[in-house]
């Protein structure tokens, strides 16, 4: 068997899928902080701003904070400055981010993998998180790879595939 035949034989769906998986996992680690902590789109633009409309949040739906005023018999907290005041009470400043408990971020970084031939699709493991993102256009625009994330993906994929083809 010559070199070309060997490479063709190794150019299987499994080797391509495994290379895609490694590259995708690598780039998720880069995308997570951009999206969930810095609140930026792939273009580096802020995802949005927080509402200042007064709101009451159930304690089970929020991170612990000393901010806000007790409401609903102690089961909730009222924030006259809206979600912006709530996030500031957590010490996260005024910049929009997508973190509350960190559950969505963990779900994103350990995404569910689906393969279609030589393609990989990563989605949230929990449908609830995908529904939250789908309902908010600000959040939807955060997903996708930046230029540098795409370069990371391409570099890792090329390395991983080459490693599998030319062992």
N, C-alpha and C positions, 0 to 999 in steps of 0.2 A: 504494500500500500504506500503510495507516495504522500508527500506533505499535504497537497490539496485535498486528497481523499480523507486524510486524517482530520483536517480542519472541518470539512463538510460533515463528517460523521459526528464531530463534537458540537457542531452548530445545531444543537437540539433545543426544543422548547424548554427542557429542564434547565440547561445551562443558561439560556437567555433569561428565563424567569428568575433563576437564582441571582443572576447579575442585576436584574431590575430590582429585585427585593432588597439587596444590599444597598444599591444606590438610593432607592426610595427611603429606606430607613435612615441613611446618612443625611439626606436632605431634610427629612422631617425634624431632625434634631436642630437644624439651622432655622427652619421656618417657625417652629414653636415659639421661641422667645420673641421673634419679630411680631408675630400675630398676637400672642396672648399676654406678653409683658410690655412690649413697646407700642402695641396697637397700630401697626403700620401695614399698608397695602404692599404688594410686590414692588410698586413704584416708589416706596418710601414715604408715602403721604399718610397722614393720620386717618384712621378709619372713621373717626367722627368725634362728636362732642357729647357730653352727658347732659341729660335733661335736667333742668332746674325747676320743673313742675313739682310741687309738693307731693310726697308719696309716703305710703305706709308699707313696710316690708315685714313679712312674717319672720320671726327669728330663725325658723327652720330653713329659710331661703336665703340667709345672709351669713357672712362671716361675722365672728364676734367683734363688736366695737363698743366703745364707751360713748360714741356719738348717738345722736338722735334722742327722741323723747319716748318713754314707755307709752305703749298704746295697746288697745284690745286686751285689757286686763293683764298686761305683762307678756302677752304672746307675740307682740309685734313692736316695731319702733317706727316713729314718725319722723320724717326728715323734711323740714320746711323748704330746704334748698334742693330738694329732689335727689335723684340718683347721684348727681355731682357731689352733693354734701355727704352722702353715704360713702362714696369712694374716697373722698378726702379724709373722712373719719377713720379710714383704714390705713391712712398714711401713704396712699398711692398717688397723691398729687392730683392735678387736673387733667393730665393726659389720658385719653381714652385707652383702656386696655380691656381684654376679654376675660380677665380672671375674676372669679369670685371665690369658689372653693378650690379651683384647680382641677376639677373633675373633667371638664371639657378638654383642657389642655392634655391631661394624661390620656384621655380617650383618643385624642388626635395623634399623640406621639406613639401610641401603641395600636395604630389603626388596623382595621380588618382588611385583609388582603384578598382580592379576587383576581384570578387570572383568566384571560381570554387569549389563548394561543401565546403570542409573543408580546402581550400587553398586560400590565398590572394596573389595577384600580384600587386605590386606598380610600376607605371610608371610615367614618366614626363607627365604633363597635355598638354604641348605644344610639338607637334611632332618635331618641329624645334630643340628643345634641345636634344631629343633622337637622331636625325640625326647627330648633332654635335658630340655627344659622340661616336656614332657608327663609324664615319669617323676617329677618332683619337685613335689608339691603346693605347696610354698613358692614355687617359681618361677612356677607357673601363676597364683597369685593376684597376682603383680606386674604382670601385663599387663592392659591396660584403661586408659581415660583417667580422670584425676582431674577434678574439677570445673573447675579452671582450664585444664587441657589441653583439655577439651571446649569451654570458652568460646573458647580460641584457635582450635580447629578450626572452630567455627561462625562466628567473626568472619572468618577467612581465607577460608572457603568462600563466605560471603555477599559479601565484597569481590570475590573472583575471578569469581564467577558474574555479579555485577552489571556488572563490567568487560566481560565477554563479551556480556552481553545489551544493554547500553545504550551501546555504543561510538559 
